[in-house]
Amino acid sequence: ENNTIWVGRVKNLILGGGAIDTLPKLRIHEENVMVELNLWENLHGYIAEIIRIKNNSIYVGKVKKLKFERNAVEILPKLRIHGENVLEELSLSVKFPIYITGILQMENNSIWVGKMKRLVLERYAVEILSKLRIHGENEMEELRLRTY
């Protein structure tokens, strides 16, 4: 089993580089409320194991802000967020299209993100907008799409 490191309640979880492969091993308290989950990665090798695991299998509880950059965006479908969660912000930035080839092959509306106040998609992340499944009663304050 991957959930081998008990961390309990975590307010801010920031993983980058080679440390990103510890994410599936972290066991977070069922009622955790995280202020920010920030993941970034440049090398595909560090996330190769994570992208092979089942979607919705990494429990992170309630999260106010999700910020994923570069290759780490491929991890988004692997997360299981608390069902009653309302994101303050979901921010995804992808510099090269090769970083999201797995997501681009997924069905539309297949990545549950629930309710959110602010959605920011930058560069090639704009291409995955149709893959996100947003709660039907969502009232977004800001939608920011930016390509370069």
Secondary structure as GFF3:
##gff-version 3
##sequence-region A 1 148
A	DSSP	beta_strand	5	8	.	.	.	ID=ss1
A	DSSP	beta_strand	12	16	.	.	.	ID=ss2
A	DSSP	three_ten_helix	17	25	.	.	.	ID=ss3
A	DSSP	beta_strand	26	28	.	.	.	ID=ss4
A	DSSP	beta_strand	33	41	.	.	.	ID=ss5
A	DSSP	alpha_helix	44	47	.	.	.	ID=ss6
A	DSSP	three_ten_helix	50	52	.	.	.	ID=ss7
A	DSSP	beta_strand	58	70	.	.	.	ID=ss8
A	DSSP	three_ten_helix	71	78	.	.	.	ID=ss9
A	DSSP	beta_strand	79	81	.	.	.	ID=ss10
A	DSSP	beta_strand	86	87	.	.	.	ID=ss11
A	DSSP	beta_strand	89	94	.	.	.	ID=ss12
A	DSSP	three_ten_helix	97	100	.	.	.	ID=ss13
A	DSSP	alpha_helix	101	104	.	.	.	ID=ss14
A	DSSP	beta_strand	111	116	.	.	.	ID=ss15
A	DSSP	beta_strand	118	123	.	.	.	ID=ss16
A	DSSP	three_ten_helix	124	131	.	.	.	ID=ss17
A	DSSP	beta_strand	132	134	.	.	.	ID=ss18
A	DSSP	beta_strand	142	146	.	.	.	ID=ss19
###
